[in-house]
Amino acid sequence: MSVSSVEDVSLTRIFLSAFASRALKQASAAIFAILGQDRTPRPQPRSWAESIKRDFGYDPLRDNMGERMKWARRLAPKAKASR
């Protein structure tokens, strides 16, 4: 190995270890503590219906009359008829 490739490998290891998720989490916690700030909590993930509404422009939980559908019950799967 040449000297430059050894340096590249060591720089890559330093970079990857410095920006690994655990190191970033620890570093960001230290930075927030130094600045005296609190971290904002992660937002809750969107519901399935909200994602469909945002991406495709319609609410999948509205019926053909425009009313909001309500949960009634779950239907059990039907078994195939045997011959």
N, C-alpha and C positions, 0 to 999 in steps of 0.2 A: 504494500500500500504506500502510496506517496504521502507526503506531509500534508498536502492540501486536502486529500480525501479523508485523512484522519481528522483534520480540523473540521471538515464538513460533517462527519459523523458525530463528533463531540458537540458541535453547534446544534445539530438536529436533536440530539438527546437533551441538551439544555433547553431548547425551545419546547420540545414536547413535554418535558417534565415541568417546565414553568407554566405551561398552559393546559396541563391536565385538569380535569374537572375538579378533583379534590384540592389541588393546589390553588386553582382559581377561587374555589369556595372559601378556602382559608384566607387567601389574600384579600378577597372582597370583604370578608368579615372584619379583617384587621383595618382595612381602609375606612369602612363605615364607622368602626369604633374610634379611629383617630379623628375623623371628621365630626363625630358626635351625632351622626344621623342614624335613623332607623331604616331598615330595609322594607320596601313595600312588599306585601304578600303577593304571591302569584295569583292571577285571576283564575276563577273556576273555568273548566272547559265548557264550551258551548254545548247545548243539547243538540240532539239529532235534528229536531224540528227547526231550531234556530239556524243551524248550518245549512239546511236545505233552503230555508227562506232567504238567507243571505246570498247563497251561491246561485240559486236558480230563480229567485224572485217570486216564489209563491209559498204559501203556508200549507204544508202537507196535512195539517190537522184541521183544515176547514173543509166542510162538505160542499156539494154542488150548489147549495143555497147560501153559502157564505157564513154559515153558523159554525161555531167551534165544536168539533166532535168530542164526545166524552167516552171514557173507557167503560165498556159494558161488561165483558167477560172474555176469557180466553176459550177458544174452541179447541177441543181435543182433536188430534190428528185422526183421520179416518184410515182404517186398515184396508189394504187392497183386498178385493174379493178373490178368494182362491178358486181355482177351476176344478 
